[in-house]
Amino acid sequence: MDFGKTFKQIRKSKGMTLKEAAGGSMSQAQLSRFENEQSMVTVDVLYEMLSNINTTPQEYYFLMGADPEKELKDFFYRIIEVDGKFQEMESLEAEREKLKASHPGPYDWQRYMIYFVENLIKAKNNEPFDTENYVRDYLLQIENWGERELRIYALFGFVLPVDTTYFLMKTAIKRSELYQEIPQDMKLLHTILTNNFSTFIYYNRLDYAKETLLIFEESIKQYSEFVESHLNLLFNKGVLAFKEKNIEKGKKYCEQVLSLCEILEQKERRKIYAHRYKMWAKEYNNPDFKEITIEPGILGFSLER
């Protein structure tokens, strides 16, 4: 996707100068680099500049021939099975090659999807993740995160060095608070906390995992309208109990979640939780057992299709 080129095309078609389009959002030199696909901007800044040239985000994406949210939703629906597990190796490799064939640009979502699939394959093969990567570099170089950065972080916390994921969590929380009036964006924060908890458990950093649960619990006290958030918090408490060898407590939390799913008719989520509960109840004492889960609510869409 040509983010900068599309912006330049719209700006020129409206007879606007670089100065007019940049406004107070960025310098003319920065805008010129963006238009020439030499740099990227946050979603917040992009939307400000679109406003400067009297263009809606919907018009912009239409002219670019893209619907990034639909692409991401379709991507997750393709790689996640009914019980919440990721597809088997052959399917993941086919998805990776399909994405590569689209020849994505350096800032296209498809490039991130490729990297995501590659690391799922590594997880299935019990191979180490490539922690020195452009995702880390990108997140560390962007000073003011927008929705795009929050979503990238939600997806890729598990492939970053665990201490980096923990460090960046403070940035994610702070930036999410700026969007607290937008329900979907607060849901995104809960997704980040859920995914981070899984990452910290994966790396056996129970100290980070406990802190994440406390932050999650405090956030839910303020923003309690999301069913998935309550279910994830309770189930994560069960996972932590299993890790601490408190088996009865772990079973209690997990079975409570399954009962709530029945009452709330969360059929797809119940399948996911039931599978995970079965694995934890069986493998909690196995030092080689590792689980990484990625909550697909990064876009605010439901598993109840």
C-alpha positions as CSV (number, residue, x, y, z in Angstrom):
1,M,0.0,0.0,0.0
2,D,1.3,3.4,-1.0
3,F,0.4,5.5,2.0
4,G,2.6,8.5,1.2
5,K,2.0,8.4,-2.6
6,T,-1.8,8.3,-2.1
7,F,-1.6,11.3,0.2
8,K,0.5,13.2,-2.3
9,Q,-1.9,12.3,-5.1
10,I,-4.9,13.7,-3.1
11,R,-2.9,16.8,-2.0
12,K,-1.9,17.7,-5.5
13,S,-5.4,17.0,-6.9
14,K,-6.7,19.6,-4.5
15,G,-4.0,22.1,-5.4
16,M,-2.6,22.3,-1.9
17,T,1.0,23.0,-0.9
18,L,3.2,21.0,1.4
19,K,2.9,23.8,3.9
20,E,-0.9,23.7,3.9
21,A,-1.0,19.9,4.1
22,A,1.5,19.7,6.9
23,G,-0.1,22.4,9.0
24,G,1.1,22.1,12.6
25,S,1.3,18.3,12.3
26,M,4.9,18.1,11.0
27,S,7.5,20.0,9.0
28,Q,7.3,20.2,5.2
29,A,10.5,18.2,5.0
30,Q,9.0,15.4,7.1
31,L,5.8,15.4,5.0
32,S,7.9,15.3,1.8
33,R,9.7,12.2,3.1
34,F,6.4,10.6,3.9
35,E,5.0,11.3,0.5
36,N,8.0,9.8,-1.2
37,E,7.7,6.6,1.0
38,Q,10.9,7.3,2.8
39,S,9.3,7.5,6.3
40,M,6.1,6.6,8.1
41,V,3.8,8.6,10.4
42,T,1.5,7.6,13.2
43,V,-2.2,7.1,12.5
44,D,-3.0,10.2,14.6
45,V,-0.7,12.4,12.5
46,L,-2.0,11.0,9.3
47,Y,-5.6,11.7,10.3
48,E,-4.6,15.3,11.2
49,M,-3.0,15.8,7.8
50,L,-6.0,14.3,6.1
51,S,-8.2,16.8,7.9
52,N,-5.8,19.6,6.7
53,I,-6.5,18.6,3.1
54,N,-10.3,18.1,3.7
55,T,-10.2,14.3,3.2
56,T,-11.8,11.6,5.4
57,P,-9.9,8.5,6.4
58,Q,-12.6,6.5,4.5
59,E,-11.9,8.5,1.3
60,Y,-8.2,8.0,1.7
61,Y,-8.4,4.2,2.1
62,F,-10.9,4.0,-0.8
63,L,-8.4,5.8,-3.1
64,M,-5.6,3.6,-1.9
65,G,-7.8,0.5,-2.6
66,A,-7.5,-0.8,0.9
67,D,-9.5,-1.7,3.9
68,P,-6.8,-2.4,6.5
69,E,-9.2,-3.5,9.3
70,K,-11.0,-6.0,7.0
71,E,-7.7,-7.4,5.8
72,L,-6.5,-8.0,9.4
73,K,-9.8,-9.5,10.4
74,D,-9.8,-11.9,7.4
75,F,-6.1,-12.7,8.2
76,F,-7.0,-13.8,11.7
77,Y,-10.0,-15.8,10.6
78,R,-7.8,-17.7,8.2
79,I,-5.1,-18.6,10.7
80,I,-7.2,-19.4,13.8
81,E,-9.1,-22.7,14.0
82,V,-12.5,-23.1,15.6
83,D,-11.0,-24.0,19.1
84,G,-8.8,-21.0,19.1
85,K,-5.6,-22.8,18.2
86,F,-3.5,-21.5,15.3
87,Q,-3.5,-23.5,12.1
88,E,-1.1,-26.3,11.5
89,M,2.4,-25.7,10.0
90,E,1.4,-26.4,6.3
91,S,-1.5,-23.9,6.4
92,L,0.7,-21.2,8.1
93,E,3.4,-21.7,5.5
94,A,0.9,-21.4,2.7
95,E,-0.4,-18.2,4.3
96,R,3.1,-16.8,4.5
97,E,3.8,-17.5,0.9
98,K,0.5,-15.9,-0.2
99,L,1.3,-12.8,1.7
100,K,4.8,-12.6,0.3
101,A,3.4,-12.8,-3.2
102,S,1.6,-9.5,-2.6
103,H,5.1,-7.8,-2.4
104,P,4.2,-5.6,0.5
105,G,5.9,-2.3,1.1
106,P,8.0,-1.5,4.3
107,Y,5.0,-0.2,6.3
108,D,2.2,-2.3,4.9
109,W,0.2,-4.4,7.3
110,Q,1.0,-7.5,5.1
111,R,4.6,-7.2,6.0
112,Y,3.7,-7.4,9.7
113,M,1.4,-10.3,9.0
114,I,4.3,-12.2,7.3
115,Y,6.5,-11.6,10.3
116,F,3.7,-12.7,12.6
117,V,3.2,-16.0,10.8
118,E,6.9,-16.6,10.6
119,N,7.1,-16.3,14.4
120,L,4.1,-18.6,14.9
121,I,6.0,-21.2,12.9
122,K,9.0,-20.7,15.1
123,A,6.8,-21.1,18.2
124,K,5.4,-24.4,16.8
125,N,9.0,-25.6,16.2
126,N,10.2,-24.4,19.6
127,E,12.7,-22.2,17.9
128,P,13.8,-18.9,19.5
129,F,12.2,-15.7,18.2
130,D,14.0,-13.1,16.2
131,T,14.0,-10.5,19.0
132,E,16.4,-8.1,17.1
133,N,13.8,-7.0,14.5
134,Y,12.3,-4.0,12.7
135,V,9.1,-4.2,14.8
136,R,11.1,-3.4,17.9
137,D,13.1,-0.7,16.1
138,Y,9.8,0.8,14.7
139,L,8.1,0.9,18.1
140,L,11.2,2.4,19.9
141,Q,11.6,5.2,17.3
142,I,8.0,6.4,17.3
143,E,7.7,8.9,20.1
144,N,3.9,9.4,20.2
145,W,2.1,6.2,19.6
146,G,-1.3,6.1,17.8
147,E,-3.7,3.3,17.2
148,R,-1.4,1.7,14.6
149,E,1.5,1.4,17.1
150,L,-0.8,0.1,19.8
151,R,-2.0,-2.6,17.5
152,I,1.5,-3.6,16.4
153,Y,2.5,-3.8,20.0
154,A,-0.5,-5.9,20.8
155,L,0.4,-8.4,18.1
156,F,4.2,-8.5,18.6
157,G,4.9,-8.2,22.3
158,F,5.7,-11.9,22.3
159,V,8.6,-11.7,19.8
160,L,10.3,-8.7,21.5
161,P,12.9,-9.2,24.3
162,V,10.7,-9.8,27.3
163,D,12.2,-6.8,29.2
164,T,11.4,-4.6,26.1
165,T,7.8,-5.8,26.1
166,Y,7.5,-4.9,29.8
167,F,9.2,-1.5,29.3
168,L,6.9,-0.6,26.3
169,M,3.8,-1.7,28.3
170,K,4.1,1.6,30.2
171,T,4.0,3.5,26.9
172,A,1.0,1.5,25.7
173,I,-0.9,2.2,28.9
174,K,-0.2,5.9,28.8
175,R,-1.2,6.2,25.1
176,S,-4.3,4.1,25.6
177,E,-5.5,6.6,28.3
178,L,-5.6,9.3,25.6
179,Y,-8.3,7.2,23.9
180,Q,-10.3,6.4,27.0
181,E,-13.5,8.0,25.6
182,I,-13.4,5.5,22.7
183,P,-14.7,2.1,23.9
184,Q,-12.9,0.1,21.2
185,D,-9.6,1.6,22.1
186,M,-10.0,0.8,25.8
187,K,-10.8,-2.7,24.7
188,L,-7.5,-2.6,22.8
189,L,-5.7,-1.9,26.1
190,H,-7.3,-4.9,27.7
191,T,-6.2,-7.0,24.7
192,I,-2.6,-5.7,25.1
193,L,-2.6,-6.7,28.8
194,T,-4.0,-10.1,28.0
195,N,-1.4,-10.8,25.3
196,N,1.4,-9.4,27.5
197,F,0.3,-11.7,30.4
198,S,0.6,-14.6,28.0
199,T,4.1,-13.4,26.9
200,F,5.3,-13.1,30.5
201,I,4.0,-16.5,31.4
202,Y,5.7,-17.9,28.3
203,Y,9.0,-16.5,29.5
204,N,8.3,-17.5,33.1
205,R,8.4,-13.9,34.3
206,L,5.8,-14.3,37.0
207,D,6.7,-11.0,38.5
208,Y,5.7,-9.2,35.3
209,A,2.6,-11.4,34.9
210,K,1.4,-10.5,38.4
211,E,1.9,-6.8,37.8
212,T,0.0,-7.1,34.5
213,L,-3.0,-8.7,36.2
214,L,-3.1,-5.9,38.8
215,I,-3.1,-3.3,36.1
216,F,-5.8,-5.2,34.2
217,E,-7.9,-5.5,37.3
218,E,-7.7,-1.7,38.0
219,S,-8.6,-0.9,34.4
220,I,-11.7,-3.2,34.5
221,K,-12.9,-1.3,37.5
222,Q,-13.2,1.8,35.3
223,Y,-14.1,0.2,32.0
224,S,-16.2,-2.9,32.9
225,E,-18.5,-3.1,29.8
226,F,-16.4,-5.7,27.9
227,V,-17.4,-9.3,28.5
228,E,-14.2,-10.6,26.9
229,S,-12.0,-8.6,29.3
230,H,-13.7,-10.1,32.4
231,L,-13.4,-13.6,31.0
232,N,-9.7,-13.1,30.1
233,L,-8.8,-11.7,33.5
234,L,-10.5,-14.6,35.3
235,F,-8.9,-17.2,33.1
236,N,-5.5,-15.5,33.4
237,K,-5.8,-15.7,37.2
238,G,-6.3,-19.4,36.7
239,V,-3.2,-19.8,34.5
240,L,-1.1,-17.9,37.1
241,A,-2.5,-20.3,39.8
242,F,-1.4,-23.3,37.7
243,K,2.1,-21.8,37.2
244,E,2.3,-21.4,41.0
245,K,1.2,-25.0,41.5
246,N,-2.0,-23.9,43.2
247,I,-4.0,-26.5,41.2
248,E,-7.4,-26.2,43.0
249,K,-7.4,-22.4,42.6
250,G,-6.5,-22.7,39.0
251,K,-9.3,-25.1,38.3
252,K,-11.7,-22.9,40.2
253,Y,-11.0,-19.8,38.1
254,C,-11.0,-21.7,34.8
255,E,-14.2,-23.6,35.5
256,Q,-15.8,-20.3,36.5
257,V,-14.9,-18.9,33.1
258,L,-16.4,-21.9,31.3
259,S,-19.7,-21.5,33.3
260,L,-19.9,-17.8,32.5
261,C,-19.3,-18.6,28.8
262,E,-22.3,-20.9,29.0
263,I,-24.5,-18.3,30.6
264,L,-23.4,-15.5,28.3
265,E,-23.6,-17.8,25.2
266,Q,-20.0,-17.2,24.3
267,K,-19.7,-20.5,22.4
268,E,-16.5,-19.8,20.4
269,R,-14.7,-18.4,23.4
270,R,-15.8,-21.4,25.5
271,K,-14.1,-23.7,23.0
272,I,-10.9,-21.8,23.3
273,Y,-10.9,-21.7,27.1
274,A,-11.9,-25.3,27.3
275,H,-9.0,-26.4,25.2
276,R,-6.5,-24.2,27.1
277,Y,-7.9,-25.4,30.5
278,K,-7.5,-29.0,29.4
279,M,-3.8,-28.3,28.5
280,W,-3.0,-26.4,31.7
281,A,-4.7,-29.1,33.9
282,K,-2.6,-31.7,32.2
283,E,0.8,-30.0,31.7
284,Y,1.1,-27.5,34.6
285,N,3.9,-29.6,36.1
286,N,5.7,-30.1,32.8
287,P,8.8,-27.7,32.7
288,D,8.8,-28.0,28.9
289,F,5.2,-26.9,28.4
290,K,4.8,-23.5,26.9
291,E,1.8,-21.7,25.7
292,I,1.6,-18.4,23.7
293,T,-1.8,-16.9,23.0
294,I,-2.7,-13.9,20.9
295,E,-6.1,-12.4,21.7
296,P,-7.5,-11.4,18.3
297,G,-9.4,-8.5,19.7
298,I,-6.8,-6.1,18.4
299,L,-9.4,-4.7,16.1
300,G,-12.3,-4.9,18.5
301,F,-13.9,-7.8,16.6
302,S,-15.5,-10.8,18.2
303,L,-14.8,-14.5,17.9
304,E,-18.6,-15.0,17.7
305,R,-18.8,-14.8,13.9
